[in-house]
Amino acid sequence: TTVAGIPVTEMISEDKLNAIVERTKKGGGELVKLMGTSALYAPGAAAAQMVEAIVKNENRIFPCCARLNGEYGLSDMFLGVPVKLGANGIEAVLDKLYCTSTNNRIHEIKTITF
């Protein structure tokens, strides 16, 4: 599991991660009880945060579908990757943040033929 491409195990302890996983398992039910629905809020909140990052030139990191131009050794394709959003939209694709197993899976994409 990663946050903006950074392995979570590099940021918090295993005990804390397990507690978060358990809370997350029950969190959806909590939201539905409180709000009546959870399907609309999260995408809208994420879009609002992305717009704010661009308008305010915050250079914040978000997971986003972006066109790759050599990042991860891939070109002319779109992939969900961590990006820095600022005044010009995607300011940079952060291509050094994935853990080894995720990076290996990304490189397997090269072998897929459509």
Buried (B, 14 or more C-beta within 10 A) or exposed (E): EBBBBBBBEEEEEEEEBEEBEEEEEEEEEEBEEEEEEBEEEEEEEEEEBBEEBBEEEBEBBBBBEBBBEEBBEBEEEEBEBBBBBBEEEBBBBBBEBBBEEBBEEBEEEEEEEE
